[in-house]
Amino acid sequence: ATLIGCKLETGRTHQIRIHLAESGHPLAGENVYIRDYRGPLLAAPRLMLHAAELGFLHPSDDRPMRFDEPPPEDFERVLARLRLPT
C-alpha cells in the first residue's frame, strides 16, 4: 500500500479512482473500479479517499476560497494498520 497526494487538473468525477485503478493501483476500499485487477484488495470501511485541501474561486466575487481538513479517524485507523513497523 502507498499513501499518495495528488492535485487534480480537472473536476472530473471519479478521476483519481479511475486513473489509479486503471494503472493497477486501486484505492483501499475500492469496489467499483477493479474490473481487471487481480491483486489483493485492501479492506477498509469505506473508500479511502480524502480531500485534505479544497480550493476554488467564489462564484459571486472570484474571491479565492481554501479549506483544509485533516483525515478523519477511520482513515487514520486504516493508515495505521497498513503502515509497516519502523
Buried (B, 14 or more C-beta within 10 A) or exposed (E): BEEEEEEEEEEEEEEBBBEBBEEEBBBBBBEEBBEEBEEEEBEBEEBBBEEEEEEEEEEEEEEEEEEEEEBEEBBEEBBEEBEEEE
